Amino acid sequence: MSKIWLIATREYLTRVRKKSFIIMSLIGPLLTVALFAVPVLIAKMSDGGKVVAVADAGGLFTEKLPEATADLRFIRVSPDLATAKDEFKKAKHDALLYVPKVDIANPVGFQVFSRKGLGLSLERDIQRAANKAIENQRLQKAGIDRAVLDNLKANVDLQTVSLSDDGERSSSTGISTGVAYFFGFLIYIFIFLYGVQIMRGVMEEKTNRIVEVVISSVKPFELMMGKVLGIAGVGFTQLALWVLLSVGITSAASAFVSPDKALASQTARVSAAAPDAATTAIARADTPDDAAAKQTNFTAKFMQEVSNADLNVPLLLGCFLFYFLGGYLFYGALFGAIGSAVDSETDTQQFMMPVTMPLVLTFVVSQAILTTNPNGSVAFWMSIFPLTSPIAMMMRLPFGGVPTWQLLLSMALLIAGFIGTIWLAGRIYRVGILMYGKKVTYGELSKWLFYKG
């Protein structure tokens, strides 16, 4: 154990002292935020301020054009198609909607012209506006008031409650799904990130012939375990730093927004204005105070939903640490065995696919099955099988209802799988670490498992 600890300490200190580790630990939370925020900002920038010209030859929009939104507005042009096309070419509108004389029972013949591709979002908005106009005419012909029909629609405030042997517990499907994806994604990323580091570290020592010197003092199994445990410590350190920095960034960002000031300003405007105007002002949030109030309301609502979800936080955190470490050790041994069996990174592709496929499959299946039916048979077997349980079980736990025996069985099988994987990887590692210049196949690997010595 002293040799394993010495190797693990060396692997840990070597990596945490690198500039790349320090830089990534500092900017990691910012990059994570940018990963989700930038696409949203780009989408808003690209979709904002679009103008659609309407050539209403059929009189569909005689009374009024479709209501303008923050991203889209409609303007009226000549109902003659040829004239409308000429105007469209001269102007800088994004699209031209031609409305023919149609039968509202069978509305066909609508055309949309654009200089380039419309884009799915713009096409959907135009189609929605035309559909609503047809619906209004059908309602008017049937003698039904649109306002009355809208008032008949209901938006039920549905509260979900989980019934278990421990009693009733409030739940939130949306929050549970978000927490499940968060934990599953972290395990998925860290297994890949640090598993590949183990593989590359073994390959580097093998290529530079450093291992020939090291192997004279320690056993191959001790060397592999030291690498796996040392890099595991690096992963935990970086995860802890990211959590602390994320909390710090969140606290610092909230300090720039004064909820009391924003809410006071918003309340003053609501009191001074008519109800409709106030509602419009809040919805549009044209001023910084409006935006701050809207963000504050959103944050308060989100925190309320998290509170109502009544998640078992200690259980989730404890299981996350267990499956985070167990999944990493399980796959880290396999990555180390791959690194010892090949001479270059290009040769790893044939062995990487069988190892990484269960992880990828679990993450893909989680979107269709695990989060929609977390207590079904597929979710059960995937959360028990060691190759898929680190992600699958963390996808199930936030929804509750996982029996204790299933959780204990999953943990026991993951530990047994890790021990078995370490044994298999050690058998491959002890031969492959000193094997040079030979193209390794699966048949050759199977022979290494039974070599004596």
Beta strands, then each sheet from edge to edge (+ up, - down):
strand 1: 50-56
strand 2: 72-76
strand 3: 95-99
strand 4: 111-113
strand 5: 160-164
strand 6: 167-171
sheet 1: 2+ 1+ 3+ 4-
sheet 2: 5+ 6-
end
